[in-house]
Amino acid sequence: MRFQISLLFLPLILFFSACSDNKESIKDFDKIQPHSNDTIHKVKKETTDTNYYWRALYTGDTLKLSLDSLHPSFSKHFVDRFNAKSYFKNVIFKNGDSINHNRWTFKDSTETKNAFYNWLDCFGTHCTSVKLFETFKSGSTNALIFFSQKSISYITSNHALDKETWTKYEKLYHPKDSLKTLLILSKNKKAVWFQSTY
């Protein structure tokens, strides 16, 4: 029995004796601690412009907008309820004015028509029913509405919007999405409809 107990303690004795031979020096923390006069290198963080893509589109050769700032818009719109495949909503700030640029892209022309015609059935702040190519009085903002094969673009501003500039934008950046109809709304004037030939 004594022999078994000594066999049990033998590995422990060997372990402690091996550990006691290896002596590490203990370092003084005050000697390795950095002091205020030591040079500390800071990692420089690169800040990326998350709006670079949009900035390049709006300030490029087509629109040539000299924008002050650009932000995403989180406002709700009637067309949001029609499950667009993709969309974007931007607010462009320029010289104290803002331009809201919304664009919804749908899976096919049927879904686009469904969203557009439903919007016309409940159009504007008073949810007025508007027929295609019907003359009606615009509200208190200026707007351009591009109804295309697979998308709807809605651009609004308190200031006048240049039809040619935004039409160029649509043709340049969405060349495969053929424009069907353009609706121009000018403050407190009659709406103007254009049917596209391209």
Disulfide bonds with the S-S distance in Angstrom:
Cys122-Cys127 1.72
